[in-house]
Amino acid sequence: MTDQITLSRRLILGAGALAAAGCNAPVATAQGPAVRTGYATVDGLKVYYEVHGGPPDGAVTPFVLLHGGIMAIKTAFADDLLPRLAKLRPVIAIEQQGHGHTADRAGPITLDRVVADTSGVLKHLGAAKGHFIGHSFGGMIALGMAVSHPEQVASVTPISAMRTLEGFLPELAVMQRDPSHVPSAALMPLLPTEKDFASWKAHYDAVNPNPASFDGVLAKMNAMLATWPGWTEAQFRNITAPALIIIGDNDFTRIEHAAEMARLIPGAQLAVLPGTTHMNVQTRGAWFVPMLQARIDL
């Protein structure tokens, strides 16, 4: 466990299984009303999703909610953001390769691959477009959708995401590339705690088809970020979807970097939330959901 906790503190993306393929039966959840759950098979992988607040039937463009690294729908969003969003319009929540109910696949985890998986889930559900909202790793996926699949993106709201690894606080970028780096006393309070890690691991053990894959997925996620080339300025200038960039004032992403992203994306807005870190920004739904709704309504 000590080694796993050490690994978890170096992970800077985050923040009983339904075994039958394509299971679409409503289930009761802590969020309230019955929720449709299922799997979309994309490139041989059964990608788990939940639909909250009614079916994405084409009448209303749904939200698409994307969790952070090593997290899942329940551990990332169940206590705040998901129930708030589901009151406004349908929400499609997706668990990525090796996360939550979704198994890992052979080979590395890459951002392009999980972006393609996310696109495939929308196609499976018959949703032409979505309002994409993602935290951390999920924010990177949301931006990847806006870059690579603009036809599916009605709006994009990346939370605590970045354009390149250099968008992180300098020590975080160093730590991501050098596993031997020991976090400073100033950085430690911003990282996942042992309690955070234990919660994520317990949920993984309960729902993932192969709980023993946890450490391997953790290693793949760190390798993915350390080698990720980022996006060019030109790619961001070509984003056409309305964008709201959200970070905390004490986040992993530097405020200057978030401001640069907002300047690059045409018409983008930036919200910096006070007294907010990478690990609690997704609980600030009472603050930023009205901003998000106003951005969609423009």
N, C-alpha and C positions, 0 to 999 in steps of 0.2 A: 504493500500500500504506500509506503514512503516513496518508492520510485515513481509510482503512478501520480502521487501528489506533486512531486517535483516536475514531472512531465506536464501536468495540468497547469502549473504556474508558468510554464513556458508556452502554453497554448494561448495565443492572443487573438483568436478568432471568435471566441464565444461570448465567448462569453462564456399481462399475458398477451403475446403477439396474436394478431389476426392472421392466421397462417394461410387461409384459403385465398388463392389468387382471385383478384377482382371482387372481393367481398364488399357488397354495397348495402348491407342491412343497416338501418338506423340503430344507433346505440346511445344509451344515456350517458351523459358526461357531466363533469362538475361545472361546465359552463352554463348548463341549463337545459334548453330544448334538445330533442334528438338531433343527432349529427350523422350525416352520410359519410361513410368511410369506404375506402377502396384502394386498389392498386392499379396503376397504369404501367403496362410493360413497355419500356423504352430501351431499345438496344439490348434486349435480353434481361434487363433488370426490372424487377417489380418495385416501382416507386410508390410509396405510401402517400395518400392524401386524405384530407378531411374537408368536407364542405359544410360550413356553418351558415345559418341564417337564410336558408332557402336555396333552391337549385340555381346554378348559373345557366339560366334558360335563354339568355340572349336579350331579355327585356332590360336588364340592368347589368352594366359592366361590373364584374366582381372585383373585390380586393384579392390580391395574391400575396400571401404572408409567408415570409422566408426566414427561418431561424438562423442563429449563429452557430459557429463551429462547436461540435461535440454536444450541442443542445438538441432539443426536439420541440415539437409544437407545445407539448404540455409544460416542459421546464422553462421555455422561453416566454410564452405568451398567455398561458391559461389564466393567470391571476389578474391581468389588466388589459392588455391591448386587444386580444382576441374577442372577448365579450363586448368591448366598446365598438369595435369595427362591425361585428355581426349585427348590431342594432341598426346600422346605417344601410348596409347592402350585403349580399352574399360574400362569404370569405372562403377562398380556396387556400388551405394551408398545406404545405408540402414538406415531407421529410426527405432529405437528400441522401445520396449514396453513403452507406455506412452509418447513418444517423437514425435514431428512433426505431421505427418499425421497418425501415428499409435496410436490406442487407448490403454488404460491401460487394464489389465486383473485383475481378482480377485486374491487376495493374494499378497505376497511380490514380489518385483523385486529381482531376484537373478542373480549373474553372470553366473551360470550354465544355467539358463533358457534363458538368452539373447544370450549366446553362441550357444545354441541349435537352437534358432530362426534364428540366422545368418547362421548356417549350413543349415537350412531348406530353406532359400531364395536361396542359391546357387543350391541346389538340384532342386528347383522349376524352376530355370532358365536353368538348364542343364549344369551348369558350373562345370567341374570336380575339378578344382583348382582355387585359386585366390592368388594374391599378396596382402596381408592384410596390410592396413595402418589405424591406429586409433589414435585419440587424446584423452588422459586422460581416461575417461570411455571407449571410443572406443579403446584405446590402450590396456586396460585390456581385452576387448573382443577379440582383435587380438591375444594377448598372450594366452587367453583361447582356441582359435581355434588351436593354435600351440601345446598346451598341450593335448587337448581332441580330436581333429579331424585332426591329422597331415596329413592324406591322402588328405585333401582338401586345404592344405597350401603350396603354391609354395615358398613363402617368407613371412617374418613378419617384419613390421616396426612399433613398438610401439613408440608413441610420448608422452612424459610427463606421462608415466605410471610407475608402480612399481610392485614389487613382493609381498610385504606385506605392510600393513599400516605403519609400522615403517620405510618404505622407504621415507615417507614424511619428510619435515622439522618438528622438534620436536613439535613446537607449533601447527602446523596443525593437527598432530596426536592427540594431546590433545583436540583440538577444535572439531574434528570429533566425539570423544567419549563423550565430555561434552558440550552439547548445551548451557550451561550457560556461557561458557568461552568467555570473551570479547577480541577480537583480539588486539594485541599490536600495537603501532604506527608504528613499523617496518614491521609488517605483512600486515597492511591494504592496502598499495599500490599494493600488489600482488594479492589481491582478486578481484572478479568481482565488477564492479562499478554499481551505480544506472542506468546509461545509458545502460550498458550491460544487466542488468536484465530487463529493460523496453523493450529492443529490443527482447529478448527471449520471454517474456510474450506476446508481441504484435503478434509475429509470431505464437505462440501457439494458441492464441485466434482466429487467422485467419484460421488456417488449421486443428486443432485437432478435431476429431469427438465429443469430450466432453471437451470443454475448462475449465469447472468447475473442472476438475480433476487435474489441474496444482499443486495446493498446496499438494494434496495427493501424487502425483508422486514425488514431491520434498521431502516430508517426507520419502517416501519409498526409495528413492535414498540415503538419508543420513543414514537411518537404514541399508541398504545393505552394505555400505562401513564400517560403524562402527562395524559390526558383521562379515565382510568378513575374512575368515581364511588365505587368501593368498595362495601362492604355496610353496611347499617345494623346497629345493635345488636340490633334486633328480629329481623332475618334470622338472626343468629348464635344468638340464644336459641331459635329454632325448629328448629335443626339437631338431628335425632334420632339420627344415627349415632354410635356410639362414636368418640371423637376422641383422637388423640395428636398434640400439636403439638411439633415438633422445631425447634430453632434452635441455632446455635453461640453461644458466649459473646462472639464478636467478629464477629457476622453483620451483614448489611445491615439486618435487622429488629431493632428495639430490644427488649431483654429485657422491658421494662415493657409494650410493646405485645403481645408474645407472651403474657405473663401475663394481660393483659386479655382476649385472645381465649379463653384457657382458662377464664377466669371466666364469660364470656358463654355458651359452649357447654355445655349441661347435661352434667355428668359428665366433662368433658374432662380430660385429663392433659397436663402440660407437661414436656418434657425439654430442659434447656439443657446442651449438650455442651461440656466444657472444652477450651481450646486449639483451638477450631474456628472457621473462617470460612465465609462464604458459598460460597467456591470449593472447599472441601474437605469440607464437611459430608456430601455424598453418598458419600464414601469411608469413613465411619464406621459401615458396616453391622455390623461386629463388636460395636459398642456398642449400637446402637439396634434391630437386628432382634429380639433377645430381648425388648426392651420392647414392640415392635410385636406380636410373637406372644403375649405375655402379655396385652396389651390385647384382642386378638381372642378369646382363650380365656376372658375374664371372663364 
